[in-house]
Amino acid sequence: MTSERNFATIGRMTHSSEQNMHHFMSNSPWSSRAVLRQVREEMAHIAEFHEGGMLLLDESADEKASEQTVGAGKQHNGRLGKVETSQVGTFLGYVNQQVWSWIDAELFVPAAWFSKQQAAQRLKLGVPRERKFATKIELGWQMIERVHAEGFPFEAVGFDALYGRSVWLRRKLMDAGITYMADIPEDTRVYLTEPEYGLPPSKGGSKPYTKPRVLSADHGTEVRAVVGRLKFQPVNVRAVERGFLVNEFACLRVWTAKAEYAPRAETLLVRRDAEGNRHFALTNAAATVPVEKLAWMKCARHFIERANQDAKSELGYADFRAQKYLAWEHHLALTVMASWFIAQTQLEWQLKYERAESLRDEFESEVLPRLSMANVREMLRAAMPVPQLTSEEATNLVVRHLVNRARSRKSRIKHANYRMSPA
């Protein structure tokens, strides 16, 4: 579609009424969760996905005109770089074989929505009664745990500092035996030697301590302060359009501990990019994992950003206009289905059509471009052309638009007169 992807346009182009489209998205009881499970089952049966895959956790916000849309409220919008009325989703993506796709998501519903004052609004918009407030970090863990329980094949999970700074999340993953690559802020404190941990001795006749804590006088070192003692090495991470992504990386074994969390060993990975900027991450990967593998894991977050961008710009996720909770879940499921269809097409194309060596010589490039999402869309346009309107259909469409505009103007005038009328 080249025009706005709303219910009216989609209905017109698929010969369905706008009312039917609204019902299908906002009220029809079909299970979005079943669709997502089916997508993951199909992916799990792809032989090429049995090794090397990585889960990527991220959030994405969409600006909303008001707080009448489910989950909307004043919250940080990363795309806008400020706090604005937005709806935020927490997404779980998957990357392998140079293809990527969303595989799960949860709508973040702010705590204010669960107040007694919002009970009527929750009921109106269909927020499930069993839904309780959960932070984005908790939603992320729910998705990872769900996918892991299904036996979905992946080698590690990656996420940015919003999630990486959470000791709770890292310990959950560690206890579940799941490898992670967690971005962290540069002021995160780590211990260079394992700190003493336990119950402090009671003083005099005071009550004995019941909660263990770090007993060492050392309060840890900020990760940015340890860079000077590290030995960096260049790593060719992956092919990019302008050649290869080559950055410098260094590793250091450290310990982390916080309040109720006893010390555990993790590996601090520091990346120094071409501009000299430093990026920090913690991982529970085995100490024997080579730095080249860790470097790929550290830089894999690029693919969840691509997945978010593709879903919004190419697949229509950003065109969501409905208000209800069920509509958001249905819109998500259809977006994931489309994303997986594209990824599957890209993978099949990649496996079926080998790149001729002569092309590498002709273009003087070791890596040739992959099939893009836009390429697949163009092929679909050719294979499944959108039907053109008849003269009668075009006339009816124009009349309907004019009627809707007239009704809208009448409503605005009536509302304005009501507000200006004397008390």
For each residue, the residues with C-beta under 8 A, 3 or more apart:
1: 5 9 10 13 316 386
2:
3: 9
4: 9 319
5: 1 9 10 316 319
6: 9 10 319 321
7: 10 11 18 21 22 25 321 322
8: 11 12 18 21
9: 1 3 4 5 6 12 13
10: 1 5 6 7 13 14 16 21
11: 7 8 14 15 16 17 18 20 21
12: 8 9 15 18 389 393 397
13: 1 9 10 386 387
14: 10 11
15: 11 12 387
16: 10 11 20 21
17: 11 20 21
18: 7 8 11 12 21 22
19: 22 23
20: 11 16 17 23 24
21: 7 8 10 11 16 17 18 24 25
22: 7 18 19 25 26 27 322
23: 19 20 26 27 28
24: 20 21 28 330
25: 7 21 22 28 322 326 327 330 331
26: 22 23 322 323 324 326 327 330
27: 22 23 324 326
28: 23 24 25 330
29:
30: 34 35 330
31: 34 35
32: 35 36 326 329 330 332 333
33: 36 37 329
34: 30 31 37 38
35: 30 31 32 38 39 333 334 336 337
36: 32 33 39 40 103 104 332 333 336
37: 33 34 40 41 150
38: 34 35 41 42
39: 35 36 42 43 101 103 336 337 340
40: 36 37 43 44 103 104 147 150 152
41: 37 38 44 45 150
42: 38 39 45 46 340 344
43: 39 40 46 49 94 101 103 152 340
44: 40 41 49 150 151 152 153
45: 41 42
46: 42 43 49 50 344 347
47: 50
48: 96 97 347 351
49: 43 44 46 52 53 96 97 153
50: 46 47 153
51: 153 155
52: 49 96 97 155
53: 49 94 95 96 153 154 155
54: 94 95 96 154 155 156 157 158 297 300
55: 92 93 94 103 144 147 154 156 157 158
56: 92 93 94 95 100 157 158 159 300 301 303 304 307
57: 90 91 92 93 140 143 144 157 158 159 163 304
58: 90 91 93 159 160 301 304 305 308
59: 78 88 89 90 91 108 136 162
60: 78 79 88 89 91 308 312
61: 75 76 77 78 79 80 86 87 88 89
62: 77 86 87 88 89 312 318 320
63: 77 79 80 84 85 86
64: 67 69 72 85 86 87
65: 85
66: 69 72 85
67: 64 72 73 85
68: 72 323
69: 64 66 72 87 125 322 323
70: 87 107 109 125 126 127 323 324 325 328
71: 87 88 107 108 109 110 113 325 328
72: 64 66 67 68 69 85 86 87
73: 67 85 86 110 112 113
74: 83 84 85 86
75: 61 83 84 86 88 110
76: 61 82 83 86
77: 61 62 63 80 81 82 83 84 86 88
78: 59 60 61 81
79: 60 61 63
80: 61 63 77 84 86
81: 77 78
82: 76 77
83: 74 75 76 77
84: 63 74 75 77 80
85: 63 64 65 66 67 72 73 74
86: 61 62 63 64 72 73 74 75 76 77 80
87: 61 62 64 69 70 71 72 107 328
88: 59 60 61 62 71 75 77 107 108 136
89: 59 60 61 62 105 106 107 108 328 332
90: 57 58 59 105 106 107 108 136 139 140 143
91: 57 58 59 60 102 104 105 304 307 308
92: 55 56 57 102 103 104 105 140 143 144 147
93: 55 56 57 58 100 101 102 103 303 304 307 308
94: 43 53 54 55 56 100 101 102 103 154
95: 53 54 56 99 100 300 303 304 307
96: 48 49 52 53 54 99 100
97: 48 49 52 347 350
98: 346 350 370
99: 95 96 343 346 347 350
100: 56 93 94 95 96 303 304 306 307 343
101: 39 43 93 94 307 336 339 340 342 343
102: 91 92 93 94 105 307 311 332 335 336 339
103: 36 39 40 43 55 92 93 94 147 152 336 340
104: 36 40 91 92 143 146 147 336
105: 89 90 91 92 102 143 332 336
106: 89 90 134 139 142 143
107: 70 71 87 88 89 90 325 328 329
108: 59 71 88 89 90 136 139
109: 70 71 113 114 127 131 133
110: 71 73 75 113 133
111: 114 115 133
112: 73 115 118
113: 71 73 109 110 118 121 122 127 133
114: 109 111 118 122 132 133
115: 111 112 118 119
116: 119
117:
118: 112 113 114 115 121 122
119: 115 116 122 123
120: 123 124
121: 113 118 124 125
122: 113 114 118 119 125 127
123: 119 120 126 127
124: 120 121
125: 69 70 121 122 323 324 325
126: 70 123 324 325 326
127: 70 109 113 122 123 131 325
128: 131 325
129:
130:
131: 109 127 128
132: 114
133: 109 110 111 113 114
134: 106 138 139 142
135: 138 139
136: 59 88 90 108 139 140 162 163
137: 140 141 162 163 166 168 169
138: 134 135 141 142
139: 90 106 108 134 135 136 142 143
140: 57 90 92 136 137 143 144 159 163 169
141: 137 138 144 145 169 172
142: 106 134 138 139 145 146
143: 57 90 92 104 105 106 139 140 146 147
144: 55 57 92 140 141 147 148 157 173 178
145: 141 142 148 149 172 176
146: 104 142 143 149 150
147: 40 55 92 103 104 143 144 150 152 154
148: 144 145 151 152 176 178
149: 145 146
150: 37 40 41 44 146 147
151: 44 148
152: 40 43 44 103 147 148
153: 44 49 50 51 53
154: 53 54 55 94 147 157
155: 51 52 53 54 179
156: 54 55 178 179 180 181 285 297
157: 54 55 56 57 144 154 173 178 179 180 181
158: 54 55 56 57 180 181 182 183 297 298 300 301 304
159: 56 57 58 140 162 163 164 180 181 182 183 301
160: 58 163 164 183 301
161: 164 165 182 183 184 185
162: 59 136 137 159 165
163: 57 136 137 140 159 160 166 169 182
164: 159 160 161 169 170 182 183 184 281 282
165: 161 162 184 185 188
166: 137 163 169 170
167: 170 171 256 258 261
168: 137 171 172
169: 137 140 141 163 164 166 172 173 182
170: 164 166 167 173 174 180 182 256 266 282 284
171: 167 168 174 175 261 264
172: 141 145 168 169 175 176
173: 144 157 169 170 176 178 179 180 284
174: 170 171 177 178 180 264 284
175: 171 172
176: 145 148 172 173
177: 174
178: 144 148 156 157 173 174
179: 155 156 157 173 283 284 285
180: 156 157 158 159 170 173 174 283 284
181: 156 157 158 159 269 281 283 285 294 297 298 300
182: 158 159 161 163 164 169 170 281 282 283
183: 158 159 160 161 164 279 280 281 301
184: 161 164 165 188 223 280 281 282
185: 161 165 188 280
186: 222 223 224 278 280
187: 222 223 224
188: 165 184 185 222 223 280 282
189: 219 220 221 222 223
190: 220 221 223 226 254 255 256 266 268 282
191: 194 195 216 218 220 221 254 255 256 257 263
192: 221 226 252 254 255
193: 218 255
194: 191 255 263 265
195: 191 214 215 216 218 220 255 257 263
196: 214 215 216
197: 212 213 214 215 257 262 263
198: 212 213 215
199: 208 209 210 211 212 213
200: 209 213 215
201:
202: 206 207 208 209
203: 206
204:
205:
206: 202 203
207: 202
208: 199 202
209: 199 200 202 212 213
210: 199
211: 199 259 260
212: 197 198 199 209 260 262
213: 197 198 199 200 209 259
214: 195 196 197 257 263
215: 195 196 197 198 200
216: 191 195 196
217:
218: 191 193 195
219: 189
220: 189 190 191 195
221: 189 190 191 192 225 226
222: 186 187 188 189 225 226
223: 184 186 187 188 189 190 226 227 268 270 280
224: 186 187 227 278 280
225: 221 222 228
226: 190 192 221 222 223 229 230 252 268
227: 223 224 230 250 270 278
228: 225
229: 226 252
230: 226 227 250 251 252 270
231: 250
232: 248 249 250 270 272
233: 248 249 250 291
234: 246 247 248
235: 246 247 248 249 291 292 295
236: 244 245 246 292
237: 244 245 246 247 295 296 299
238: 244 245 296 299
239: 243 244 245 366 367
240: 243 244 245
241: 369
242:
243: 239 240
244: 236 237 238 239 240
245: 236 237 238 239 240 299
246: 234 235 236 237 274
247: 234 235 237 271 272 273 274 295 299
248: 232 233 234 235 271 272
249: 232 233 235 269 270 271 272 291 294 295 298
250: 227 230 231 232 233 269 270 272 291
251: 230 267 268 269 270 291 294
252: 192 226 229 230 267 268 270
253: 265 266 267 268 287
254: 190 191 192 265 266 267 268 282
255: 190 191 192 193 194 195 263 264 265 266
256: 167 170 190 191 261 263 264 266 282
257: 191 195 197 214 261 262 263 264
258: 167 261
259: 211 213
260: 211 212
261: 167 171 256 257 258 264
262: 197 212 257
263: 191 194 195 197 214 255 256 257
264: 171 174 255 256 257 261
265: 194 253 254 255
266: 170 190 253 254 255 256 282 283 284
267: 251 252 253 254 282 283 284 285 287 294
268: 190 223 226 251 252 253 254 280 281 282
269: 181 249 250 251 280 281 282 283 291 294 295 298
270: 223 227 230 232 249 250 251 252 278 279 280 281
271: 247 248 249 278 279 280 281 295 298 299
272: 232 247 248 249 250 276 277 278 279
273: 247 276 277 279
274: 246 247
275:
276: 272 273
277: 272 273
278: 186 224 227 270 271 272
279: 183 270 271 272 273 298
280: 183 184 185 186 188 223 224 268 269 270 271
281: 164 181 182 183 184 268 269 270 271 298
282: 164 170 182 184 188 190 254 256 266 267 268 269
283: 179 180 181 182 266 267 269 294 297
284: 170 173 174 179 180 266 267
285: 156 179 181 267 289 293 294 297
286: 289
287: 253 267
288:
289: 285 286 293 294
290: 293 294
291: 233 235 249 250 251 269 294 295
292: 235 236 295 296
293: 285 289 290 296 297
294: 181 249 251 267 269 283 285 289 290 291 297 298
295: 235 237 247 249 269 271 291 292 298 299
296: 237 238 292 293 299 300
297: 54 156 158 181 283 285 293 294 300
298: 158 181 249 269 271 279 281 294 295 301
299: 237 238 245 247 271 295 296 302
300: 54 56 95 158 181 296 297 303 304
301: 56 58 158 159 160 183 298 304 305
302: 299 305 306
303: 56 93 95 100 300 306 307
304: 56 57 58 91 93 95 100 158 300 301 307 308
305: 58 301 302 308 309
306: 100 302 303 309 310
307: 56 91 93 95 100 101 102 303 304 310 311 339
308: 58 60 91 93 304 305 311 312
309: 305 306 312 313
310: 306 307 313 314 315 339 342 373
311: 102 307 308 314 315 317 318 335 339
312: 60 62 308 309 315 317 318
313: 309 310 318
314: 310 311 342 373 374 377
315: 310 311 312 335 338 339 342 373
316: 1 5 319 335
317: 311 312 320 331 332 335
318: 62 311 312 313
319: 4 5 6 316
320: 62 317 327 328 331
321: 6 7
322: 7 22 25 26 69 327 328 331
323: 26 68 69 70 125 327
324: 26 27 70 125 126 327 328
325: 70 71 107 125 126 127 128 328 329
326: 25 26 27 32 126 329 330
327: 25 26 320 322 323 324 330 331
328: 70 71 87 89 107 320 322 324 325 331 332
329: 32 33 107 325 326 332 333
330: 24 25 26 28 30 32 326 327 333 334
331: 25 317 320 322 327 328 334 335
332: 32 36 89 102 105 317 328 329 335 336
333: 32 35 36 329 330 336 337
334: 35 330 331 337 338
335: 102 311 315 316 317 331 332 338 339
336: 35 36 39 101 102 103 104 105 332 333 339 340
337: 35 39 333 334 340 341
338: 315 334 335 341 342
339: 101 102 307 310 311 315 335 336 342 343
340: 39 42 43 101 103 336 337 343 344
341: 337 338 344 345
342: 101 310 314 315 338 339 345 346 373 376
343: 99 100 101 339 340 346 347
344: 42 46 340 341 347 348
345: 341 342 348 349 371 376
346: 98 99 342 343 349 350 370 371 373 376
347: 46 48 97 99 343 344 350 351
348: 344 345 351 352
349: 345 346 352 353 371
350: 97 98 99 346 347 353 370 371
351: 48 347 348
352: 348 349
353: 349 350
354:
355: 359 360 368
356: 359 360
357: 360 361
358: 361 362
359: 355 356 362 363 368
360: 355 356 357 363 364 365 366 368
361: 357 358 364
362: 358 359
363: 359 360 368
364: 360 361
365: 360 368
366: 239 360
367: 239
368: 355 359 360 363 365
369: 241 372
370: 98 346 350
371: 345 346 349 350 375 376
372: 369 375 376
373: 310 314 315 342 346 376 377
374: 314 377 378
375: 371 372 378 379
376: 342 345 346 371 372 373 379 380
377: 314 373 374 380 381
378: 374 375 381 382
379: 375 376 382 383
380: 376 377 383 384
381: 377 378 384 385 386
382: 378 379 385
383: 379 380
384: 380 381
385: 381 382
386: 1 13 381
387: 13 15
388:
389: 12 393 394 397
390: 393 394
391: 394 395
392: 395 396
393: 12 389 390 396 397
394: 389 390 391 397 398
395: 391 392 398 399
396: 392 393 399 400
397: 12 389 393 394 400 401
398: 394 395 401 402
399: 395 396 402 403
400: 396 397 403 404
401: 397 398 404 405
402: 398 399 405 406
403: 399 400 406 407
404: 400 401 407 408
405: 401 402 408 409
406: 402 403 409 410
407: 403 404 410 411
408: 404 405 411 412
409: 405 406 412 413
410: 406 407 413 414
411: 407 408 414 415
412: 408 409 415 416
413: 409 410 416 417
414: 410 411 417 418
415: 411 412 418 419
416: 412 413 419 420
417: 413 414 420 421
418: 414 415 421
419: 415 416
420: 416 417
421: 417 418
422:
423:
